Amino acid sequence: MPFRVYVLRSLRDKKFYKGMTQNLDERLKDHNAGRVPSTRHRRPFELAYFETYATRDQARNREKFFKSGPGVKFLKAILAEKAQL
């Protein structure tokens, strides 16, 4: 099963959360149901962006990148472009 690196947008505070999972649909449900302590207070969420990787290591490296300064800039550009479509 492939690994997905995802970005969620909180509909409450408009901030982003980055994570990794093998089951994106279930993970989004977990976040929105309050089963993830770190995001419980920021519900509800929508899926803003995701990428798919074959290995956990590839996905983990990409997740770390998204949480870095250059990664945040990259995501802002991608999400701004997506919003204009």
Summary of the structure (lengths in Angstrom):
residues: 85
radius of gyration: 12.6
end to end distance: 30.3
largest distance: 33.3
contacts: 224
relative contact order: 0.22
helix: 47%
strand: 27%
